[in-house]
Amino acid sequence: MIDFTLTSEQELIQKTAREFAKEHLAPGVIERDDKAEFPTEQIKMMGELGFMGMMVPEEWSGAGFDTLTYVIAMEEIAAVELATSTIMSVNNSLVCQLFVDYGTEDQKEKYLKPLAIGEKLGAYSLSEPKSGSDASNMRTFAKKEGDHYLINGTKNWVTNGINGDIVILFCMTEKSVGYKGISAFVVEKGTPGLSTGKKENKLGIRASDTCELYFENCRIPGENMIGEEGQGFKAAMKALGGGRIGIAAQALGLARAALDA
Ligand SMILES: Cc1cc2nc3c(=O)[nH]c(=O)nc-3n(C[C@H](O)[C@H](O)[C@H](O)COP(=O)(O)OP(=O)(O)OC[C@H]3O[C@@H](n4cnc5c(N)ncnc54)[C@H](O)[C@@H]3O)c2cc1C
């Protein structure tokens, strides 16, 4: 049988996350949701606490915790502000983890380290206007030109798309081979040819931004590919698989808060 007794370290993380949420998230939570206002200061503080790269090994500036410790913190954050837990979830499970699993040493040095301490924020861009659950039908295409790629296409529903600094983009590098033609890239915000669309006016989780991303002749170096060419779909699904553990913890925190209200 699995023993779920918390270690003293896990109890400390739980207490730290609970107190942080009470002191720094609860005040203003309704207002931020009303105004769809991003919790910039709070995310910075969470970075300092190690909550933005919880499962990233310490050698890459992460907190080096296990999955259980991550979900314990996630549950506490979600119990007070679901939007903040969503921002935390994307950065931890989808962005940092993808660099841990597939990034080169250079990519880890350049991107993972600042992401793990909350100095930079990441977004994960898979969905498109015409492909959701059927992600392998995506159309965004990266054309190889020498040692660069030229990207064209539209992505949507991108969490942290507006406030993020780094986007993990999944797009086709070879057409007509289905999911085997999908590759992953890191694209820095501010790269010419990448622009953000309107912020979605959501019914909830409003303090977390969700938007469209437009790639119009966006030129990025080949070294920005994460993993191997054609490995993107596998990497995307692996990250989403881990992400679901965090989503379950969010649901648990939210349900607990509803019960306690
Ligand atoms: C708040 C929010 C944040 C998001 N953040 C991100 C993000 O950061 N990055 C990102 O890439 N995406 C993001 N998404 C997109 C999300 O992952 C997609 O909404 C999801 O992939 C589903 O796609 P869809 O909305 O096109 O629905 P569809 O794929 O059209 O599905 C609609 C319904 O049909 C069902 N369905 C689909 N296919 C089948 C089938 N073959 N058989 C039976 N039923 C089926 C589904 O279960 C669902 O109930 C976000 C979405 C939201 C709402």
Ligand as a Chemical Component Dictionary entry (heavy atoms), coordinates in Angstrom:
data_LIG
# 
_chem_comp.id                   LIG 
_chem_comp.type                 NON-POLYMER 
_chem_comp.pdbx_formal_charge   0 
_chem_comp.three_letter_code    LIG 
# 
loop_
_chem_comp_atom.comp_id 
_chem_comp_atom.atom_id 
_chem_comp_atom.alt_atom_id 
_chem_comp_atom.type_symbol 
_chem_comp_atom.charge 
_chem_comp_atom.model_Cartn_x 
_chem_comp_atom.model_Cartn_y 
_chem_comp_atom.model_Cartn_z 
_chem_comp_atom.pdbx_ordinal 
LIG C1  C1  C 0 -9.044  28.391 -19.827 1  
LIG C2  C2  C 0 -8.347  27.602 -20.881 2  
LIG C3  C3  C 0 -6.964  27.590 -20.925 3  
LIG C4  C4  C 0 -6.302  26.861 -21.916 4  
LIG N1  N1  N 0 -4.930  26.893 -21.949 5  
LIG C5  C5  C 0 -4.288  26.279 -22.964 6  
LIG C6  C6  C 0 -2.873  26.388 -23.097 7  
LIG O1  O1  O 0 -2.185  26.999 -22.262 8  
LIG N2  N2  N 0 -2.288  25.821 -24.165 9  
LIG C7  C7  C 0 -2.991  25.131 -25.107 10 
LIG O2  O2  O 0 -2.385  24.637 -26.057 11 
LIG N3  N3  N 0 -4.335  24.988 -25.007 12 
LIG C8  C8  C 0 -4.993  25.547 -23.964 13 
LIG N4  N4  N 0 -6.361  25.426 -23.852 14 
LIG C9  C9  C 0 -7.077  24.683 -24.877 15 
LIG C10 C10 C 0 -7.575  23.334 -24.401 16 
LIG O3  O3  O 0 -6.516  22.471 -24.179 17 
LIG C11 C11 C 0 -8.546  22.870 -25.471 18 
LIG O4  O4  O 0 -9.724  23.565 -25.195 19 
LIG C12 C12 C 0 -8.733  21.388 -25.483 20 
LIG O5  O5  O 0 -7.630  20.800 -26.136 21 
LIG C13 C13 C 0 -10.034 21.001 -26.175 22 
LIG O6  O6  O 0 -10.067 21.511 -27.461 23 
LIG P1  P1  P 0 -11.367 22.266 -28.020 24 
LIG O7  O7  O 0 -11.713 23.373 -27.073 25 
LIG O8  O8  O 0 -11.135 22.597 -29.454 26 
LIG O9  O9  O 0 -12.533 21.203 -27.904 27 
LIG P2  P2  P 0 -12.844 19.988 -28.883 28 
LIG O10 O10 O 0 -11.600 19.228 -29.183 29 
LIG O11 O11 O 0 -13.628 20.504 -30.044 30 
LIG O12 O12 O 0 -13.775 19.117 -27.959 31 
LIG C14 C14 C 0 -15.119 19.518 -27.662 32 
LIG C15 C15 C 0 -15.815 18.357 -26.995 33 
LIG O13 O13 O 0 -15.850 17.224 -27.891 34 
LIG C16 C16 C 0 -15.280 16.078 -27.261 35 
LIG N5  N5  N 0 -14.542 15.314 -28.269 36 
LIG C17 C17 C 0 -13.483 15.730 -28.996 37 
LIG N6  N6  N 0 -13.068 14.751 -29.822 38 
LIG C18 C18 C 0 -13.884 13.691 -29.606 39 
LIG C19 C19 C 0 -13.961 12.381 -30.160 40 
LIG N7  N7  N 0 -13.112 11.968 -31.096 41 
LIG N8  N8  N 0 -14.928 11.562 -29.693 42 
LIG C20 C20 C 0 -15.806 11.969 -28.742 43 
LIG N9  N9  N 0 -15.776 13.201 -28.181 44 
LIG C21 C21 C 0 -14.833 14.048 -28.610 45 
LIG C22 C22 C 0 -14.358 16.627 -26.162 46 
LIG O14 O14 O 0 -14.203 15.701 -25.095 47 
LIG C23 C23 C 0 -15.118 17.870 -25.715 48 
LIG O15 O15 O 0 -16.097 17.559 -24.758 49 
LIG C24 C24 C 0 -7.045  26.121 -22.866 50 
LIG C25 C25 C 0 -8.444  26.123 -22.807 51 
LIG C26 C26 C 0 -9.088  26.847 -21.840 52 
LIG C27 C27 C 0 -10.594 26.827 -21.815 53 
# 
loop_
_chem_comp_bond.comp_id 
_chem_comp_bond.atom_id_1 
_chem_comp_bond.atom_id_2 
_chem_comp_bond.value_order 
_chem_comp_bond.pdbx_ordinal 
LIG C1  C2  SING 1  
LIG C2  C3  SING 2  
LIG C2  C26 DOUB 3  
LIG C3  C4  DOUB 4  
LIG C4  N1  SING 5  
LIG C4  C24 SING 6  
LIG N1  C5  DOUB 7  
LIG C5  C6  SING 8  
LIG C5  C8  SING 9  
LIG C6  O1  DOUB 10 
LIG C6  N2  SING 11 
LIG N2  C7  SING 12 
LIG C7  O2  DOUB 13 
LIG C7  N3  SING 14 
LIG N3  C8  DOUB 15 
LIG C8  N4  SING 16 
LIG N4  C9  SING 17 
LIG N4  C24 SING 18 
LIG C9  C10 SING 19 
LIG C10 O3  SING 20 
LIG C10 C11 SING 21 
LIG C11 O4  SING 22 
LIG C11 C12 SING 23 
LIG C12 O5  SING 24 
LIG C12 C13 SING 25 
LIG C13 O6  SING 26 
LIG O6  P1  SING 27 
LIG P1  O7  DOUB 28 
LIG P1  O8  SING 29 
LIG P1  O9  SING 30 
LIG O9  P2  SING 31 
LIG P2  O10 DOUB 32 
LIG P2  O11 SING 33 
LIG P2  O12 SING 34 
LIG O12 C14 SING 35 
LIG C14 C15 SING 36 
LIG C15 O13 SING 37 
LIG C15 C23 SING 38 
LIG O13 C16 SING 39 
LIG C16 N5  SING 40 
LIG C16 C22 SING 41 
LIG N5  C17 SING 42 
LIG N5  C21 SING 43 
LIG C17 N6  DOUB 44 
LIG N6  C18 SING 45 
LIG C18 C19 SING 46 
LIG C18 C21 DOUB 47 
LIG C19 N7  SING 48 
LIG C19 N8  DOUB 49 
LIG N8  C20 SING 50 
LIG C20 N9  DOUB 51 
LIG N9  C21 SING 52 
LIG C22 O14 SING 53 
LIG C22 C23 SING 54 
LIG C23 O15 SING 55 
LIG C24 C25 DOUB 56 
LIG C25 C26 SING 57 
LIG C26 C27 SING 58 
# 
